[in-house]
Amino acid sequence: MNRPQVLPLLPLRGLTVFPHMTLHFDVSREMSVEALDAAMREDQLIFLVTQIDLRVETPHADDLYTVGTVARVRQVLKV
């Protein structure tokens, strides 16, 4: 990944992801589902970043930490 990319962003509540982690988690907010769908339509890459305040339902840039992790979505299970 030597070139800058625009990736779907998925804000995480109460969860921090580091490089080389394998993790399963539930996604329920509409914006998070849309971010996952966008990642799956492209190259399965997504930018995961932790929210500062877990109570914020619709986070904006000021509600997120400035460092996150680029991840590859391996599987999506819709229920």
C-alpha positions in Angstrom: 0.0 0.0 0.0 2.3 2.7 -1.2 -0.4 5.0 -2.6 -3.0 6.9 -0.6 -6.5 5.4 -0.8 -9.9 6.5 0.2 -11.4 3.7 2.3 -14.7 3.1 4.0 -14.5 4.1 7.7 -16.1 2.0 10.4 -16.1 3.6 13.9 -15.8 1.1 16.7 -17.3 1.5 20.2 -15.3 0.0 23.0 -13.0 -1.9 20.7 -9.5 -1.2 19.4 -8.0 -3.2 16.6 -4.3 -3.6 16.0 -2.5 -4.8 12.9 -2.4 -8.6 12.4 -5.3 -9.2 14.7 -8.1 -11.6 13.7 -11.4 -10.4 15.3 -15.1 -11.1 15.0 -17.5 -8.3 16.0 -21.2 -7.3 15.5 -22.2 -4.3 13.4 -25.6 -2.8 13.9 -25.5 0.9 13.0 -26.6 1.7 9.5 -23.5 3.7 8.7 -21.3 0.8 9.8 -23.3 -1.7 7.7 -22.9 0.7 4.7 -19.1 0.9 5.3 -18.8 -2.9 5.3 -20.9 -3.2 2.2 -18.7 -0.6 0.4 -15.6 -2.5 1.5 -17.0 -5.8 0.2 -17.9 -4.2 -3.2 -14.3 -3.0 -3.7 -11.1 -4.7 -2.4 -12.4 -5.7 1.1 -10.2 -3.0 2.8 -11.8 -0.9 5.5 -10.4 1.7 8.0 -11.3 0.8 11.6 -11.0 3.6 14.2 -12.1 3.7 17.8 -14.7 6.2 19.1 -13.6 8.4 22.0 -17.1 8.5 23.6 -19.0 5.2 23.4 -22.4 7.0 23.9 -22.2 8.9 20.6 -24.6 7.3 18.2 -23.5 9.1 15.0 -19.8 10.0 15.4 -18.1 12.8 13.5 -14.4 13.3 13.0 -14.0 15.0 16.4 -15.5 11.9 18.1 -12.9 9.5 16.7 -9.3 8.9 17.6 -6.8 10.1 15.0 -5.1 6.7 14.5 -6.8 3.6 13.3 -6.0 0.3 11.5 -6.6 -0.7 7.8 -8.2 -4.1 7.9 -9.3 -6.7 5.4 -12.8 -8.0 5.8 -12.7 -11.7 5.3 -16.3 -12.6 5.9 -19.6 -10.9 6.5 -22.5 -12.9 8.0 -25.9 -11.1 7.7 -28.6 -12.1 10.1 
